[in-house]
Amino acid sequence: MEITDFCKSPDFMKLGQAVHHNNWRAAFSVLQRMQQQYEETGEEVFGRSFVNLRQCLLHKDQQAAKNALAVVIARRTQILNRRKQEDKGRNGERI
């Protein structure tokens, strides 16, 4: 799995909803699935952030989980924006 495919996953939204509603079991389940998929990418951009988020979920600390999730979402956005710029550059070269 490529990192951009991983970043397009609806699991990011599911995780955010679960954290927002204090549904710790669902959040932990989604995070575990995401970590498995993330490992398949072979990238190292989310590793530490996922560990921090996991700790927040284990301690059921909603505010800390939201903060950790914000870091994850910001990195996700950077990756998707970078890919979008690269795609624009490639399409511009073809013309």
C-alpha positions as CSV (number, residue, x, y, z in Angstrom):
1,M,0.0,0.0,0.0
2,E,1.3,3.5,-0.9
3,I,1.3,6.2,1.7
4,T,-1.1,8.4,-0.3
5,D,-3.6,5.5,-0.5
6,F,-3.3,5.1,3.2
7,C,-3.9,8.9,3.7
8,K,-7.0,8.7,1.6
9,S,-8.5,6.1,3.9
10,P,-11.9,6.9,5.6
11,D,-10.4,5.5,8.8
12,F,-9.0,8.9,9.7
13,M,-12.6,10.2,9.8
14,K,-13.8,7.2,11.8
15,L,-11.0,7.6,14.3
16,G,-11.9,11.3,14.7
17,Q,-15.5,10.5,15.3
18,A,-14.8,7.8,17.8
19,V,-12.5,10.1,19.8
20,H,-15.0,13.0,19.6
21,H,-17.8,10.7,21.0
22,N,-15.5,9.1,23.7
23,N,-16.0,5.7,22.0
24,W,-12.6,4.4,23.2
25,R,-13.1,0.8,22.1
26,A,-14.0,1.8,18.5
27,A,-11.1,4.4,18.4
28,F,-8.6,1.8,19.6
29,S,-9.9,-0.7,17.1
30,V,-9.7,1.8,14.2
31,L,-6.2,2.8,15.3
32,Q,-5.0,-0.8,15.4
33,R,-6.3,-1.3,11.9
34,M,-4.6,1.9,10.7
35,Q,-1.3,0.9,12.3
36,Q,-1.3,-2.4,10.5
37,Q,-2.1,-0.7,7.2
38,Y,0.5,2.0,7.9
39,E,3.2,-0.7,8.5
40,E,2.5,-2.0,4.9
41,T,3.5,1.4,3.5
42,G,7.1,1.1,4.8
43,E,7.1,4.8,5.6
44,E,8.0,6.4,8.9
45,V,5.9,9.6,9.0
46,F,3.2,8.6,11.5
47,G,5.0,6.2,13.8
48,R,5.6,8.4,16.8
49,S,2.2,10.1,16.4
50,F,0.4,6.8,16.4
51,V,2.2,5.8,19.6
52,N,1.2,9.0,21.3
53,L,-2.4,8.7,20.2
54,R,-2.5,5.1,21.4
55,Q,-1.4,6.2,24.8
56,C,-4.1,8.8,24.9
57,L,-6.7,6.3,24.0
58,L,-5.5,3.8,26.7
59,H,-5.8,6.6,29.3
60,K,-9.1,7.7,27.9
61,D,-7.9,11.3,27.8
62,Q,-10.1,13.0,25.2
63,Q,-8.3,16.3,25.1
64,A,-4.9,14.7,24.7
65,A,-6.3,12.3,22.1
66,K,-7.8,15.2,20.1
67,N,-4.4,17.0,20.2
68,A,-2.5,13.9,19.1
69,L,-5.1,13.3,16.4
70,A,-4.6,16.9,15.2
71,V,-0.9,16.2,14.6
72,V,-1.8,13.0,12.7
73,I,-4.3,14.9,10.5
74,A,-1.9,17.7,9.9
75,R,0.7,15.2,8.6
76,R,-1.9,13.5,6.5
77,T,-2.8,16.8,4.9
78,Q,0.8,17.6,4.2
79,I,1.3,14.3,2.4
80,L,-1.9,14.7,0.4
81,N,-1.1,18.3,-0.6
82,R,2.5,17.3,-1.6
83,R,1.1,14.5,-3.8
84,K,-1.4,17.0,-5.3
85,Q,1.4,19.4,-6.1
86,E,3.5,16.6,-7.6
87,D,0.6,15.5,-9.8
88,K,0.1,19.1,-11.0
89,G,3.8,19.3,-11.9
90,R,3.6,16.0,-13.9
91,N,0.5,17.1,-15.7
92,G,2.1,20.5,-16.5
93,E,5.1,18.7,-18.0
94,R,3.0,16.7,-20.4
95,I,1.4,19.7,-22.0
